[in-house]
């Protein structure tokens, strides 16, 4: 179990450091790897985590903090790192403490240096609450927490052939220029000299080896020697950073002018950089749109960027260097604003395209650009609050589905607290906040916001606003256990605004609530008709969100009416769609139904396993209600059936094993079960 980053390059050397960290983790609950930028702290932590993962029953989990500039998103970023998508209204740190309390795991906090004080406070609280927790942190300086065991990461050994830095150079050279042989006396001496001058700093060695595409090892040595000899002002950078600064600067000089400009402009990104985003944000002046894709590849070839999937990442140290040049060019304000407006437009486009065949892609897009969306919102809150309100409202439903409820609530409350004008953007933000509050179980606050949303929609006199307000209010009533009122509100809105869902997508959302209300009221024949109608509409638009909930309700209806095989089929269809959307709440609901369908067919052990996986998902989202209120009694009936079929001992064993397993693996196992013939 865990979420360790995948790397494609080999790990070289560090045997003594790995042994020291291994021993430290056995004796201490907080170990911090400190050292200068580029010295290899993150890679050493990752290698260590891979080596020791079998010692931790609940896995090794990685939280990347490199994109954070302040502590507002620290705890929620760590929650994301450990797979906790808390839907409750608790403080994130309280939810995180509870989540970790009975687990035995290793948490890696990478790049703590910008938030040392906040990281110290958070780690202290987590270690106090969770006796089975061990933390491995990387930072340019120790956290200063009580009980911390700090290990300074030295550079790789360098100075003679066969040492670690030379091995790293040769390893990366083989990747840069396959088939290149560096075994002549001249090459051997040149490589050793390069590594000595670069003081064994891994990032510096990698940047230097990337130049082998254009230059021989002897040429690299000569250029590097002249550069370092010319650098005499050691006050500009700590002495230990001199080699890295020199190498980054030299790599920067060796880039073509347009590549240097792109490097600087890319420093405004916080997460994975996709080519289309780089083109939208970075193009301008001499840097044409058509030049960006090849320039990205060239920067990756020179190790300035690292390829990841279909995109690129920039190491924090290199991003800092790029940001310095962006400021020198006096483009920092311009590019920060352009970045923010691009991702604001991305949120708007996602919202506009929600009801359509690209719905799954939009959910993935919002999930993958989360760090950049947050950075954009922070900027717009200060510079263009109206745009921030539009953006927050558009991202709200996606964030609630992807589990970022705390971020959604924080940003929505911040924009709505500003003295901004009324209109559709404000109505949408109120709707998004109402949904968020309901999902967190804060029903009274959700009703107040829903009432305000209704009033805003009435003044706005638009169908989408009215349907959004009805969706917010009826959803709240449904979760409060008042299905009659939920049906009344959603049904009234749908009758008042009967047009095409393409013109008012919240019509689909209201249809979902009306469907749930009908089944909760026991009007199963009407609910069946409503569900099949909703499926037809969803198929027409090619969307997944509403169709998945139609499958949920069809599974429930078939199960209640004694057709468990049909129920199992629909539950599986729902789970497939919700997994596509990364909707953990939907997956939890679907697993409960699948467990019931399996139990009704007499397979108590398989039902127990499925229920145990469902329990894992409910814990992931921290949801206090496990769905709409009426499902509780029905769920107890299914569990009783499963226990009777399997026997209490076998049921408990299967349930506990699934509950302790990785959520994704458990879901895959549940979906592998063959449908009955």
N, C-alpha and C positions, 0 to 999 in steps of 0.2 A: 504494500500500500504506500501511496505517496504521490508526489507530483514533481519529481526531480526533472530539471531541464535536460533536454537531449542535446548532446554535443557530437559533432562529427569529426573532430580532430582528436588525436591521441594525447594521452597524458604522459609527460616525461619527467623522470626523476622524483625527487621529494620523498624518498623512502624514510629518511630520519624524521622529517616533519610529519608524515603520515603516522608514524609510530608514536610521536609525541602527542599528537592530537587524539589518537585512539586511546592512549593512557589517560589523557586529561578528561576525556568524555566518560571514562569509567569512574573517575574520582570526583568530578565536579559537574554540577547541573547547569552552569553557565560558562561556556568557553568562548572567548573572543579572539579571532584572528585579526591582528592589527598590522599595519604596514602602509607604505606609500602606494599611491595609485599605480596600477600596472604591474605590481609585484606578484600578482597571481593569487590573491586571497580568495576570490570567488571560485576559481577553478580548483584550488586546493580544498575548499569547503565542499564542493560538489563531489570531488573524488573521495573525500572522507565519508560523505553521506552515503555514497554508493557502497563503500566497504563495510559500513557498520549497520546498514539497514536491517539486517536479520536480527539484530539485538533488540529491535523495537517492535513489539507486537502490533502496534497501531500505525506503524509506518514512519517514513521520513518525509517531511513536508517543507516546501521551499517558498519563502515570501521575498520577492524582489522589491526593494524599497528605493531603487536607484532613480525612479521617476518622481519621487516625492520631494517637494520643495518646502512644505510645511507639514505640521502634524495633524491637520484636519482629517486626512484620509488614512492615517497610519493604522489604526486598529481595524478598520474595514478592509484594508489591503492585506493585513495578516489573516483576517477571517477568510478572505478569498483564497489566500495561500493554503490554508488547512482544509478548504472545502466546506466551510460553514457559510451558508447563504441565509442568515438569520432573518426570519419574517416577523419576529416579535418586536414589540415596542421598547424592549430593554435597551439600556446603553450597550453599544457593541462590545465594550470590554467585559461587561457582566455576562453577555451571551458567550463570549470567547472563553471566559473562565469556567463557565458551566460545561461547555463543550469539551474542554481539555481535562476537566477535573478527574475523571476516572480512566483516562487514557495513558498509555505508555508509549510515548513517541518522541522523536527528535524534530525540533523546529529549527530551521535554518533561516536566519534573518540576514539577508544579503544587502550590503551597502547602507549601513546605519549612520554614516558620518554626518549627513546633513541634519539628522534628528537624534543626536546622541542623548540629550536630556530626556526627550519623550520616549525613546527606546528603552532607556534605563528604567523609567517609571513603569512602562508597560511590562517589561520583562520581570521586574520585581513583583508586580501584581500577579502575573501569570504563574510564576514559580511558587508563589505562596498558595495559590488556589489549586494547583495541579501537581501533586507530589510525584507523579510518574512522568513529568515533563522534563526534558533536557533541551537547552537552547545552545545552538552554535551560531555565533554572530560574526560578521565580517565588518570591519570599520577601519578608517584610517587612524582612529584613536580608540582606546578601550572605552567601554561604556561607563565604567566607574561604579558599577552596581556591587552591592554586598555579595560576597561569595564568588565574585567573578574570577576566573582563571584566564589571564591574558597571555597569548603567545604571539610574539612578533614574527611575522613571516619574512624571512630574509630573501634576497635575490637568489637565483640559481647560482650554484658554484660555477666559477669561470676562471680562465687564465691558462688552461692547458688542454690539449687535445684529449677527448674522451670524457670531459666534464659535462655537467647537466646542460649548461647553456649551449654548448656546442652540439650536444645531442638534439636539443630542441631546434636549433638552426637547421641541422640536416633533415630532421623530420618534416619541418615546414617547407624546406626547399624541395623535398620530394613531391609535396603537394602542389607547390607553385609551378615547378618545371619538372614534370614527370620524366624520369630517365636521366636527369642531370647528375653527373658524377663530379664530386668535389674531393677527390683523393690524391690530387697531385700535391707535391710539397708546397707549391705556391698557394694553392687553394686552402690547404690545411692550415698554413700559417695565417692566411687572410681571415678565415672563419674564426680562428682562435683570437685574433686581434679584434675583430668586430665584437665578439662576445665580451672580451675583457673591457673594451672601451664602453660598452653598454652596461657594464657592471652586473651582467646576468639578469637584468630586469626582463621578464618574459614578454611583456607587451612590446618593449623596445626591440627585442630579438625578432619577434614575429613581424613587426613593421619593416625591419631591415631585410629580413629574408624575402619579403614580398617584392623587393627591388630586383631580385634575380631574373625577373622576366626581361628586364631592360639592360642589366649591368652584370658584369662579372663580380666575383667575390673580391678580387683585388681592387676594382673600381669603387666598390662600396667602401672598402677600407680606407682608400685615399680620401674620398669625399667626406667620410665620417670623421677622419682624423683632422682634416683642415677645419671642419665645422666646430669640433669640440675644442680645438686649440684656440680658435678665435673667440670662444665664449669665456669671458673673463669675469663678468659681473655676476658673482654667485649670490648677490642679495636679491636677484629677481626670482629666485626659486630655491627652495631648500636644497642643500648640497646633494642629498640622496636622490633628488628628483632631476638632477642635472642631465643625466644620461637619457632619461625618458623625455625630458623637455627638448633636448637636442634632437632625439630621434623623431618625435612628433613634428617638430619644426622642420626637420629635413624632409620627412615624408610629405609634409604640407607643401614645401617648395618643389618637390619632384612631381606633384600633381599638376596637371594642366590648369591654366587659369580658371576655366569654367568649372573644373572639378573642385578647385579650392573654394570657389563661390558657392557651389552646391553644398560642400561640406559645412560651411558656415551656416547656410540657410537651413540645413537639415537639423541643426542643433535645437530648433524649437520643438521638435517632435519628442514625445515621451515614451512611446511604445514601439510596436512594429511599424516600420515605414513601408507602405505599399507604393508601388510605382505611380499609380493614379493620384494618390494623395500628394506625393512629392511633386508631381507635375502641376497640380492645382495650387500648391502653396509656394513652391520655390521658383517657378518660371517667372521670367520678367527681365527686362533689360537685355544684356547679352546672352542670358541663359534661356534659350528657346525651349519650348515644350519638347520638341523632337530630340533635343540633346540630353534630356534628363535620364532616360532609360539607359543609354550606353554609359553615361557618366556614373550612374549608380553601380553598374557592373564593374566599371573600372575601379571605383572606390572599394568595392568588395574584393577585387583582385589584389589591391594594395593593402588589404587588411584594415582599412579605415572603417568599413562596414562589415558586418557578419551576416551571411545569408541565413534566413530562418523561414522554412516553408516557402511561400510565394513572395516573401518580403525581406526586409533587412532590419538589423538592429545596429545601433551605434553604442559602443562602450561608453560608460559615463565619463571616463577620463578624456576620451576623444571628443565627446559632446561638449565638455567644458572648454576645450581648446577651440572648437568651432564657434562656441558662443562668444569667446573672447574676440575672435576675428569679426563676428557679426556686429559686435559693439563698435569695433574699430571702423567698420564700414558704415556705421550709423544706420544700420538696417534692422537693429534688434526690435524696436517698437513696431516698425512696419511689418516684419515677418511674424511677430507674435500676434498682431492683430489679424493678419491674413490667415494664419493657422487657426485662430479662434473662429473666424467667420466661415472658413471652409468646413470645420467640424460642426458648426451650428447648422450650416446648410445640409450636411450629411444627416443630422438628426431630423431636419424638416423633410428631407427626401424619404427617409425611412418611414416617418409617420405617414406621408402621402402614399407611399407604396405598400402600406401594411396590408391592405385588402387586395392581394394579387398573387401571381405565381412566384414573385420574388420575395415573398414574406419570410421564408426560412433564411434566405441570404441576408435580408436586412437584420434579422435577429443575430446572425453570426457577425455581421459587420459591426453592429452596436456593441456586442460582447467583446470583439477583438480590439476595438478602438477605445475601450473604457478609459484608459489613462489619458488619452488625448482629448476625449470629450470632457473629462473633469477639468483638465487644464484650460480648455476653451471656455468652460462656464466660469471658472475663476476670473479669467481675464474680462469676460463680457459683463460680469456682475459689477466690475469697477468702471468699465469703459462704455458699455452700451446695455443698460439694464433691460430695456424693452426687448432687445434681441436675446438676452439671457432668459427672459421669461418665456419667449417663444420656444427656445431650444429646450429648456427644462420640461415644458409641457409635452413636447414632441418625443422626448426620450423617456418620459415617465412610464408608459406601458411596457416598453422594452426592458427597462431596468427592473420593473417589478417582476417580469417573467424570468429574467436572468438572475434574480436574487439580490440585486443591489438596492434593497429597500431603504437602508439607512442613508445612502448617498442621495437617493431620489427624494426622500423626505427632507433632508438637510437643504438641498438646493431649492426645492420647491417652496419650502417655508421662507428661505432667504429672499427669493424673488418676490413672493407674494407679500412680504413685509415692507417692500419698497413702495413709495407713493407713485405708482405707475397708472397709466390710463386704463379704463375699462375697454373691453373688446374681446374678440375671439381668442387671443393669446392668453388673456387672463382666465377666461372661462375654461380653456383647455388645461391650464396649470392647476386650477381648482379641481377639475375632474381627476387629473393624475394624482394629486395629493389625496383626494378622497379614496381612490383605489388603494393607494399606498397605506393609508391609515387603517383601512379595513383589513388588508392583508396582515398588518401588524397586530390586529385584534383590538385596536383603539377605536371602538365603535362609536362612542359618544363624540369624540373629536371628528370622526368621519362624518357623522350626521350633521354636525355644525358646518363643516366644509361643504358637504353636499347641498345643504340649504342655501349657502352662499352661491354655490355653482348654479343652482336652479334660478336664483334671482338674476345672476349675471346672464344666463342663457335667455331668460325672459326679456331682459333689456336688449340683448343682442338680436333677438328675433331671427335666429337661423336654426335650421333643422338639426344640423350636426351638434350644435351647442346644447339644444334641448335634449337630444338623445344621449349625449354624453352625461348630462346632469342626471337623467333618469337612470342611466347605467350605474353611476356612482351611488345614488340613493338606493336603488333596488338591490345592488350587490351588498350594501351594508345591511339592509333589512334581512336579506337571505342568510348572511352569516350570523346575524343576531337571533336566528331561529324564528323569523317572522315571514314565512313563505307567502302567506296570503297578501301581506302588504307589498312584498317584493313583486308578486305577480301583478297586483293592481297598478303599481307605478310603471313597470316595464311594459305591460300590455297597453296602458293608456298612451304612453309615448309612441309605441309602434302604430297604434291606430291613428294618432294625430299626425304622424309623419310616415305615410306608407310608401314613399317613393323608392327609387332604386338604391340599393346599398352602396353602389359606386359613388353616389352623390353624398352619402352620409354613412360612413363606415361604422359609426357607433350603433347603427341599426342591428348589425350582426352581434354586437356585444349585448345589446338589450335582448335579442332573441335567445342568447345563451342563458341569461338570467331567467327569462320567462320559462324556458324549458326546465331548468333546475327547480323552479318554484312549482311547476305542474307535478313533477315527480315527487317532490317533497310533500305535496298536498294529497298524494295518492291517486291523482288523476292520470293513471298510467296510459290509458288508450290515447288521451289527448297529447300526453308527453311523447308517445311513440310517433304520432303524426308530426308533431313539432320537430322532433329529432330528425326524422327522415327528410322533412322539408329543409331543415337547416343544412343537412348533408348535401342536398341537391344544389343549394345556393353556394355553398362552400366549394363544391366541385366546379361550379361554373366559373368561379373566380380563381380557382387553383390555390386557395389558401389552406393553411393547416390548423391554425389556432382554434377557430370555431368548430371545424370539422372534428377535431380531437375531442372537444367537449360533447359534440353530438354522439360520438362513439362511446364516450363515458356513460352518457345517459342511456343509450341503447343497451350497453352491457348491463347496467343496473336494472333496466326494465325486463330484459330477458331473464336475468337472474331471479328477480322477484316473481316472475310469472312461470318459473320452473323450466327454463331452457338454458342450462349452464353451458352447453357447448357453444351456442350462439353468443352467450355472454363472454366466454373466453376469447372468441374471435374478435369481438369489438374491443375488449380490453387490450388485446395485443395491438390492434390498430391504433388505439389511443396512445399507448406507450411508444410506439414507433414515431408518431408525430411529435409527441412531447419531447422525446429524446432529440429529435431534429432541432427543436426550438430551444434546447437546453433549459427546459422548464421543470425545475425540480419539484415544485408543488404539483404540477400535473402528473409527473411520474409517480409521486407518492400516492396520489389519488388512484391512478391506474393500477398500481401494484396491489392496493387494497382490494380493488374489484377483481383483479386476476386471481388473488388468493381465494376470494369467495367463490369464484367460478370453479376453481380447481377443487376446493373443499366439497362443493356440491356434487362433484363427480366421484368423490370417495377417495381421492389421493391426499390423505392428511399430511404426509411428510412433505410432499411438494408444496402444498398450501402453506405449511409452516415455514419452509424456506422462502417462499415468495413474501409472506407476511413479515419475516425477519428483515428482508431487503427493504420492504416498505418502511419498516421501523427506522432503518438507517437513513432513508431519505427524509422522514419526518424529523429526525434529529438534525440532519444537515440544515434544514430550513428553520428549525426551532419553532415550528408552528404549534400554538397551544391547543388548537381545536381539531386538527386532523380532518379538515374539510367541513362541509356544512353540518349543522348539529344533528340532523336526523340520521346521519350515517352511523353514529356511534352505536346505537342499539342493533342495527343491522350487522355491523362489523362483529359484534359480540356473538351473534348467531352463527356467523361463518366460522369464527374461531372454535366455538363449541362443536360444530360439525367436524372440523379438522381434528380436534383433540379426540373425539370419539372414534374417528376412522384410524388414526395413527397410534393412539394410546398416549397418555400424558408424557411418559419418559421420552419416547421417540419424538414427539412433537417439540418438547422443550429443547432436546438436543439439536434438532434441525433448525429451530428458531434462533437459538443462541449462536450457532455457527454462522448462520446467514447474517445475523445482526452484527457480528464481529468482523465480517468480511468487508472488502472494499466495495463501495456502492456500485460503481460501474461494472465490476466483475459480477456482483450479485444480480444486477439487471440483465446482463448478458446471459447468465445462467437461467434466469427466469424465462427469458424469451426463447431459449433453446429448446424448452420442453415441447415435445411433439404434440400437435393438435390431435385430438381423438379422431379416429377414422369413422 
